[in-house]
């Protein structure tokens, strides 16, 4: 293809085309041929400026870094607190669904695998977008309108609440304007006042399908022994999580599990069905793992802090983090499983929360409050893209924040 239409700045043209492809298709599915076609340039012209797809990806992400969340987070504080927070939440919600926002989040996951330094920059940049809200909360704190909170921490917490964490990255349909307004209003209400002041609304019926153990997709009449199958599944899970679906090698899985490649295909059918089996198994085992409620705390706040810490630790386990990343990366292949991955986790935490509240004769939590506790305790999507997990002391502090914010809101926050 001749570059007869190339502008005077071909680099900008390449980066624009690369961004449109990377942020839509994801890193692994994107090829330099696709970018060349989008830019209407030759593949060779691109390689003259960028020696590899990885180099082009890094340059594209860096060129987009400062634009990704532009104009999403301004705070208009000309009205009362509820109105200000609601408007802010709706602005963040709308920006969250932009192609750049979704694309940059997936890019952050890919960077965590290939460019740890870039992934860290992206993660920090996402946190910085909460600074305008933190400044507003500091003003409220200084005038005594809210309690003695950490403004930066609470600004990050509010962002996770209002966009409902990773729910939409995991395939939930985009809510319409009325639904977004309702979600934002609920988030603001809990954020300011705590769960006890939220109205209990009639809950819609759960649409989560019955959860069954995964079944092998292949047609082999002679199945592997349970031990051999477990070794194979564990090897495949590790391969998918470390390499991603497209880079994953069935040959490496076969070698690690000490089985033939043909055996894998007989058992599972193909690579995609193997991926689905791995994810289904993870969902099934996670959902069926019992949550033990600690009965030692004498007060509800301490009990909620311990429970939140338990949920945070589970969410931050290497397997959970890597599975979260893998599912978001491959949402086009496993969208139905992705929704189950999120909804069943949230439901399980919500059910355990209801049990805990009953033990302390506390008011029941609405469905919205139950979801809010799940988002707060697991810190929404904050650590899905992070290359460094929090220390034990930070986890303790985050869990204490969760308990206090959930119970009291920032108006009644305690020092």
Residue, then its C-alpha position, 0 to 999 in steps of 0.5 A: x500500500x502506498x503512503x500517498x495520503x500520509x499527512x506531514x506528521x505520520x507519527x501522530x497518524x500512526x498513534x491515532x490509528x493505533x489507539x482506535x484499534x488497541x482500545x477497541x480490540x485489546x492488545x492481544x487481538x490487535x495486529x500491526x496489519x490492523x493498525x496499518x489498515x486503519x492508518x491507511x499506511x504500509x506496515x513497513x512505514x509503521x515499523x520504521x517508526x516503531x520496531x514492534x507492536x509492544x513499542x507501538x502499544x507503549x507509545x500509544x498509551x503514553x500519548x493518550x495518558x493525559x487525555x483519557x479521563x479529561x473533563x470527567x472529574x470537574x466538581x461544580x460546587x455551586x449547589x448543596x452537597x447532595x446535588x454536587x456529588x450527584x452531578x459529579x457522579x453522573x459525569x464520572x459515570x458517563x466518562x467511564x463508558x467512553x471508548x477511551x476509558x474502557x480501552x485504557x483500563x484494558x490497556x492497563x491490564x495488558x501493561x501489567x503483563x508487559x510493561x510494569x512501569x507503564x502499568x504503574x503510571x496508568x494506575x497512578x493516573x487513574x487515582x489522580x483523577x479523584x483529586x478535584x473531588x478530594x479538594x472539594x471534600x477537604x473544603x467540606x471537612x474544613x467547614x465542619x459539614x462532614x466528619x474527620x475523613x481522609x479526603x483523598x481516600x474518600x474521593x477514591x472510594x466514591x468513584x468506585x461506588x458510583x461506577x459500581x467497580x468492575x461490573x461494567x468491565x465484566x459485561x453488565x449492560x450499560x444502564x440508561x440515563x434513569x438507571x444511572x441517576x438512580x445508581x448515583x443517588x444511592x451511592x451519594x446517599x450511602x456515602x454521606x449517611x451510611x447504610x442504615x439511612x438507605x431505604x429498603x426497596x423491593x428487590x428485583x428477582x435475581x437473574x443469575x442462572x443456577x450454578x453447576x460444576x463445569x463439564x468437559x466439552x470434548x467427546x472422549x469416551x475415556x476420560x483422564x483420571x481425577x488427578x491427571x485432570x486436576x494437573x492439566x486444569x491447574x497447568x492451563x489456568x497458570x498458562x492463561x493467567x500468565x500469558x493471556x489467552x492469545x499467547x497461551x500455548x497448548x504445547x506448554x500446558x501439555x508439557x507441564x501436565x505430562x499429557x499429550x496435546x491430543x489428549x487436551x483436545x479430546x478432553x476439551x474440544x479446543x482452546x476456547x472451550x478450555x479457557x471457558x472450563x477454567x473460568x467456570x471452575x474458578x467461579x464454581x469453586x469460589x462461590x462454593x467456598x464457605x465464608x466463616x463469620x468471626x463471632x469474636x468482635x463485641x461490636x458491629x463496627x469491629x465485626x464489619x472491619x474483620x469481615x471486610x479484611x477477609x473479603x479484601x484478602x480473598x480478592x487480592x489473592x494472586x489467583x483472583x487478581x489474575x482471573x479478574x484480569x484474564x476475564x476482562x481481557x477476553x470479555x468478547x469470548x466469555x461475556x456470559x461467564x464474566x457477568x457470573x464472575x461478578x454477580x455471584x461474588x457480590x451475591x455471596x458477600x451480600x448474603x454473608x453481610x446480611x447474616x452478620x447484620x442479623x447477629x448484631x440485630x442491625x437493620x437489614x441492608x438493601x440490595x444497593x447497600x449490599x453491593x456497596x459493601x462488596x465494592x467497598x470491602x474489595x476496593x472496587x477495581x483499584x488493585x486489578x490494574x496495580x502492580x503492587x498490592x497493599x501491605x498488611x497494615x494498609x489492608x487493615x486500614x482499608x478495611x476499617x475505612x470500609x466499616x466506618x464508611x458503610x456504617x456512618x457515611x462521611x457526615x457522621x465519620x468518626x476520628 
